Amino acid sequence: MSYKDEQIRKRIKKLMHKEGLNQTQFAERIGKAQPQVSNIMTGKDRITDNFLEDIYKAFPDLKDGWLTEEVQAVVSTDETRPRLPKTFMQGNIEGFLDKNRSQCQEKKIITQFADYEFTIILKNDRMSPKYLRGDELAFRKASFVEWGNDYLLDTDEGPRFKRVFETHDEEGNKMVRCVSYNKSDYPDFLIPYESIYDFYKCVGVIRVL
């Protein structure tokens, strides 16, 4: 496996993480069989020009040549992501980052994580024992929601970090059931789907022991 091919595979994985796609969904998106994609991603088969062209066709917003350009460049260790302060709790995360990023601490990227947009430090025990107070959590905006997983919900009443499930109220309106892992102290509750601006998936955790 060449260094160039390895770097291209890393960029493909980064694209999959950004789009919230697993390998099967990615294969369907680019019109390939999952075993074919698996062989390429594991290095069993080589990366062909046709394979790259199919990716560009499926993701027209990708900059032309992004998968292969400067593949030998090392990612700068000076690249940062914002750590959101307590003031972001007023809601609308994207708007906060657009207007108030200067209020955030800029922390060097955690290269072991999937691509992420920001981190927060957990200030409560609602999600213990899976997540503990003081954990630093990394998030990226989800292009679709995998129900039953952990998301930071950006709502009109502020952000909520919960395990989420799709449900409906008695009138048939779409709702999101929010579940804490610490269920004995924090009962489930419902949020109207239309009151949620965005879902941000948790993609990494740092815990200081």
C-alpha positions in Angstrom: 0.0 0.0 0.0 1.6 3.3 -1.1 1.8 6.3 1.1 -0.2 8.3 -1.5 -3.0 5.7 -1.5 -3.1 5.6 2.3 -3.6 9.4 2.4 -6.4 9.2 -0.2 -8.1 6.5 2.0 -7.8 8.8 5.0 -9.5 11.6 3.0 -12.3 9.2 1.9 -12.8 8.2 5.5 -12.9 11.9 6.5 -15.5 12.5 3.8 -17.6 9.6 5.2 -17.4 10.9 8.7 -18.3 14.4 7.6 -21.4 13.1 5.7 -22.4 10.7 8.5 -22.2 7.6 6.3 -21.1 4.1 7.1 -19.3 2.1 4.4 -22.5 0.5 3.1 -24.3 3.8 2.8 -21.2 5.3 1.1 -21.0 2.5 -1.4 -24.7 3.1 -2.3 -24.1 6.8 -2.7 -21.3 6.3 -5.2 -23.0 3.5 -7.0 -20.6 0.7 -6.0 -21.0 -2.7 -4.2 -20.1 -2.6 -0.6 -17.5 -5.5 -0.9 -15.7 -3.5 -3.7 -15.5 -0.4 -1.5 -14.3 -2.6 1.4 -11.5 -4.1 -0.7 -10.4 -0.6 -1.7 -10.5 0.8 1.8 -8.5 -2.1 3.3 -5.9 -1.9 0.5 -6.8 -5.2 -1.1 -7.7 -3.5 -4.3 -6.0 -0.4 -5.7 -7.7 3.0 -6.0 -8.6 3.7 -9.6 -9.3 7.0 -11.4 -12.8 5.7 -12.1 -13.4 5.1 -8.4 -12.4 8.7 -7.6 -14.5 10.1 -10.4 -17.6 8.3 -9.0 -16.9 9.9 -5.6 -16.7 13.4 -7.2 -20.0 12.7 -9.1 -21.7 11.7 -5.9 -20.4 14.6 -3.9 -20.5 17.6 -6.3 -19.5 20.1 -3.6 -16.1 18.5 -3.2 -13.3 20.7 -4.5 -11.9 19.2 -7.7 -8.8 17.2 -7.0 -9.3 17.4 -3.2 -8.9 13.6 -2.8 -5.5 13.6 -4.3 -3.9 17.0 -4.0 -1.0 17.5 -1.6 -1.5 14.0 -0.2 2.0 14.0 1.2 1.4 17.1 3.2 1.4 16.6 7.0 -1.6 18.1 8.8 -0.5 21.1 10.8 -0.4 20.5 14.5 -1.4 24.2 14.9 -4.9 23.6 13.4 -7.5 24.3 16.1 -11.1 23.7 16.9 -13.2 25.9 19.3 -14.1 24.8 22.8 -17.5 26.4 23.5 -17.9 28.4 26.7 -20.8 28.4 29.1 -22.4 31.3 27.2 -23.2 29.1 24.2 -26.0 27.5 26.4 -28.3 30.2 25.1 -28.8 28.1 22.0 -28.2 28.2 18.2 -24.7 26.8 18.1 -24.0 27.7 14.5 -25.0 31.3 15.0 -22.9 31.5 18.2 -19.8 30.2 16.3 -20.4 32.7 13.4 -20.6 35.7 15.7 -18.8 34.8 18.9 -16.0 32.4 18.1 -13.6 34.9 19.7 -15.2 33.9 23.0 -14.1 30.3 22.6 -10.9 28.7 23.6 -9.0 27.5 20.5 -7.7 24.0 21.2 -5.3 22.0 18.9 -7.2 19.3 17.0 -7.4 15.9 18.4 -6.2 13.8 15.5 -7.4 10.5 16.9 -11.0 11.7 16.6 -13.2 11.7 13.5 -13.5 15.2 11.9 -15.3 17.4 14.4 -16.4 21.1 14.6 -16.1 21.9 18.3 -15.8 20.5 21.8 -17.6 21.2 25.1 -16.8 20.3 28.7 -19.7 18.4 30.3 -20.9 20.2 33.4 -23.4 17.7 34.8 -24.0 14.0 35.5 -27.1 13.5 33.4 -25.3 11.2 31.0 -23.3 9.2 33.5 -21.9 6.6 33.7 -21.2 6.7 30.0 -20.1 10.4 30.1 -18.8 12.0 33.3 -18.8 15.5 34.6 -15.6 17.1 33.3 -15.3 15.0 30.1 -14.5 17.0 27.0 -16.8 15.9 24.1 -16.2 16.5 20.4 -19.1 17.1 18.1 -19.9 17.5 14.4 -23.2 18.4 12.7 -25.1 15.3 11.5 -26.4 15.1 8.0 -28.9 12.5 9.2 -29.9 11.2 12.6 -29.1 7.6 13.7 -31.8 7.2 16.3 -30.7 5.6 19.6 -27.3 7.4 19.5 -26.0 10.3 21.5 -26.4 13.9 20.1 -26.2 17.4 21.2 -29.5 19.0 20.2 -29.5 22.7 19.3 -33.0 23.7 20.3 -34.9 27.0 20.7 -34.6 26.5 24.5 -30.8 25.8 24.4 -28.7 22.8 23.7 -29.5 19.3 25.2 -27.0 16.4 25.1 -29.0 13.2 25.1 -29.6 9.8 23.6 -32.4 10.4 21.1 -35.3 8.4 19.7 -38.0 9.3 17.2 -41.6 9.2 18.4 -44.9 11.1 18.0 -47.3 12.8 20.4 -51.0 11.9 20.6 -51.9 14.2 17.7 -49.3 12.5 15.5 -46.7 15.3 15.6 -43.1 14.2 15.2 -41.2 14.4 18.5 -37.8 13.5 19.8 -37.6 11.5 23.0 -34.5 12.6 25.0 -33.0 10.0 27.3 -30.3 10.4 30.0 -28.1 7.5 31.0 -28.6 8.6 34.6 -32.3 7.6 34.4 -32.9 7.4 38.1 -32.3 11.2 38.5 -33.2 12.5 35.1 -36.4 11.2 33.5 -37.1 11.1 29.7 -38.7 14.1 28.1 -40.0 15.0 24.6 -39.0 17.9 22.3 -41.0 18.9 19.2 -38.9 18.0 16.1 -39.5 21.4 14.6 -38.0 23.2 17.6 -34.6 21.6 16.9 -32.2 23.6 14.8 -29.6 20.9 14.3 -28.3 17.6 15.6 -24.6 17.3 16.5 -23.2 13.8 16.9 -20.7 13.0 19.6 -17.6 11.7 17.9 -15.0 11.6 20.7 -14.5 11.9 24.4 -11.5 12.9 26.5 -11.5 11.9 30.1 -9.0 13.1 32.7 -8.4 10.4 35.3 
